[in-house]
Amino acid sequence: MNTTISFEPENLTVEENLQEEILRAADVVGEIYGVENSELSITLTDDEHIHALNKKFRGVDKATDVLSFAFRESDEPEIIGAEFEILGDIIISLERAKIQAAEFGHSFLRELIFLEVHGLLHLLGYDHIADDERQEMEAEQKFIMAKLEIFRE
C-alpha cells in the first residue's frame, strides 16, 4: 500500500521502528483485503488537534483516539485511470494511544497499530454501530492483529 505518514503539529515524532510498523500494518491489511494498490494517509497528532477535528466533522466536543475519513464515502469525484485507489485518511492521537495503552495494560505499539487497524477497517466499510456490525469488526481486528503478530501483553 502506498502509505504516507505525517505529523500535526509537525514537531511531533515517533521512533522509526513505530513508523515501520505502521507501514507494515497498512501493507498487511492491503494484502488481506485486496487493496494493496491503494493510497492511504495517516496523520499522527495530539489531543488538541484531534479534538478540533472531532468537533468540526463529527460535532463531538472532545478528543478521541482515531478518526477515519473514507474517500469512497466522500463527495470527491472518482479519479479514473489513477495508479492508486485513494482509501482515505486516518488521524490518530498519540496522546490518547499512550493513555489507552496504560489503561489496557499493553504496549504503546500494540495500541497504536490497533487504532490504525480500526481506522483502516472503517475506510474499508466496516462499522460498529449495530451489535452484529460491532462483532464482525471486532473479529476482523483480532484476525489482523494476529496476522501482524501483535498481541496484548
N, C-alpha and C positions, 0 to 999 in steps of 0.2 A: 504494500500500500504506500502511496506517496503521502507521507505524513509530515506536517510542519508543526514544530513546537515553538511557541512564543511565550513571552512573559509580559504581564501587565500588573504592576508597573515594571518597566524594563530592568530595574535593579534587582529584581527577584532572581534567584538561581536555585537549581538543584544539582546534586552531584551528577557527573557524566554517566555513571552506571545507571542512575534512575532514568535519565533521558533514553539510554539504550534500551532499558526495559519497557519504557513507554512505546518506543518504536517497534520492539519485538511483539508486544501485545497487539498492536494495531495490525501487524503483518499476520499474526496467527488468526485473529478474528477475520481478516480479509480472506485468508485461505479457507477457513471453515465455512463462511457464508458466500463464497464465490464473488467477493468484491475486491479482490486483490489488486485490480487495476483502477482503484478509486483514489480520490483525493480527500484528505482529512486534515483539519486544522485543530490543534489542541493548544489552548491558552491556559497557562498556569498563572494563577493570580492570588490575591489576598481577599480577606473577608470584605473589606471596604468596596473593592471593585465588583465582586460577585453580588454583593448586596445591592449596589446600584443597578446592575443588570437584572437581577431578580425583580426589583421594584418596577423597572421600566417595562420589561417584557412579560412578566407574569402577574404584576400587581401585588407581589408579596414583599412587604417591607421588612425583610431580614436577610441575613446572609444564609446561603445554602452551600452544600458540598459540591454539587455538579449541576451544570446546565447543559442542555443539548439543543442545538438549532439545526434541524434537518433541512438540507437543501431541497430534498424531494418534496417536502411539505410547504415550501416557500412559494411566494408569488413570482419568483425569478423565472425567466423564460428558460426552456430546455436548451442546452447547448448541443447542437447537432454536429457530429463529426469530431467531438473532443477526444483527446487521447485518454482522458480520465473521466470517470463519473465523479461528480462532486457529492460526497456524502453529507458534509456539513461541518459544524463547529462544535467542539466540546470545550467548556470552560470549567476548570477545577480549582477550588480554593485550597491552596496548600495549608493554610491555617486550619481549616475545617478538617482536612485529611489528617493532620498531626493530632488534633484533639480527638477525633474519632478513633484513630489507631490506639491511642492511650486508653480511651473508654472501652474499646472492644478487646484490648489486651493482645493486639498483634502488631506487626511491624508497619512502619510508615510506607514501605514499599508495597506491602500487601494492600493497604488501604488505598493508596494512590492508583494502583493498577485496577483494583476493584471498581473504583469510581470511573476510571477510563472505560472499562468493560461495560459498566452500567450505561454510561453515556453513549457508547457505540451501539448497544442494543436498542436504545431509543432511536438513534439515527437509522437503524435497520427496520424500524416499525414496531418494536416491542413496547409494551406499556405495562403499568401495574395498578391501574385504577380499579378494575374489576378483579375479584378474587382469583378467578381462573387465569386471567392475564398475569397477575402477580406471581402465581405459582409457576406458570410457564417461564416467565422472565427469570425468576429465581433459579429454576432448573438450568436454564441456559447459562446464567452467571456461574453456577457451580461447575458446569461442564467446561466452560472456557478457563476458569481458574485452575482446574485440574489439568487441562491441556498445557497450560503455562507452567504447571508445577509450582504454583504459588499458593500456599496453604496458610490457614490460621495457625499460629504457633502455640 
